[in-house]
């Protein structure tokens, strides 16, 4: 079955994650993971923070900002990219907001 779900291991900022992913989307997910990892490494290199959660949130915000800017400037290209890598923007926004809330809670408790 082409849409059968299986798993793929990706590495972000040196940490391995197992992600559910249909086999026909492995290449797209690996490409997205490499992009996110690059953003996270850039932020880690420029930041005084070494908290992976904070770095991940900042990378997510930067990527979302890029994505939303692309959406406003070139909606057709944005939709093509979104469908090629299988992004669910509503789910992604929800995850970003959830991560921000969790990060805020952790930082407030320190």
N, C-alpha and C positions, 0 to 999 in steps of 0.2 A: 504494500500500500504506500503510495507516495506521500501521503500526509500523516503517516503513522508517527506518533511522537516517540522520540528517543532522547538521549542526553548527549550533551557536548560539554567538554571541560574547557573553560576559558581562564585566562590569567589577567587580573587587573591589579596593577601596582604590586606585583610579586605574590599575590594571593590567588589561589586557584578556586574557581567556582564551578559547580556542576549545574548546567542550565537545561531545562527541558526545551527541545527544539526539534521540529520535523527535519528529517534527513535532507530534504530538498532545500532547506534554509541554512544549512551549516556554513556554507561559504559566506553568506550575508551576515550571519551572526559573528563569525570570526573577523570579518572586516569591521563591523561595528565595534566589537570588543577591542580591536587594535586601535581604532580611533579614540575610544574612551580612555584606554590605557595611556595613549599619547597625551591626551588632555590632562589626565591625572598626574602624569609625570611632569608635565610643564608646570602645573600648579604647585606640586610638591617641591620643585626646584626653586620656585619664586616665593614660597610661603615660609613663614617661621613655624607654622603648625605641622606636626607630623601625625596628626590624628587622621587615620584613613577615612573615617566617616565625614569629617569636615572637607577633606580633599575631594571625596566623591560628590558631596553636595555642591561644592563650588564648580566641579567639572560638569555636573548635571545642569547647573544654572547657566554656565557658559554655553553648553551645547544647545540648551533650550533657547537661549537668546539668539544664537546663530540660526537655529531652525526657524524660529518665529520671524526673524529678519528675512530669511529666505522665503518664507511663506508669503510675506507681504510684498516682496519684490518680484518673485517669480512663482506664482501659485502652481502653474502646470509642472514646472521642474520639481517643486517641493513635493507634489503628490506622487510623481514618478519615483523620487528617491524614497519616500515613505513606503510605497508599495514594494519597492525592490528589496528593502531590508526588513520589511514586515513590522514596521512600527505601529503601535497603537498609541496615538498621542494622548488620548484621554487617560489611558492606564499609566503612561509615562508621567503625565502631569500629576496624577494622583500619587504616584510613588515619590516624585520630587517633593510635593507638599508634605507627605508623610515623613520623608527623610529630614526635611527642614525642621519639622516639629520635634522629631526625636533628637536632632542635633542641638536645638535650642534647649531642650530639657536637660541634656547631658551637660552642656556648657553652664547652665544656671546652677546645677548641683555641685559644680566644682568650686 
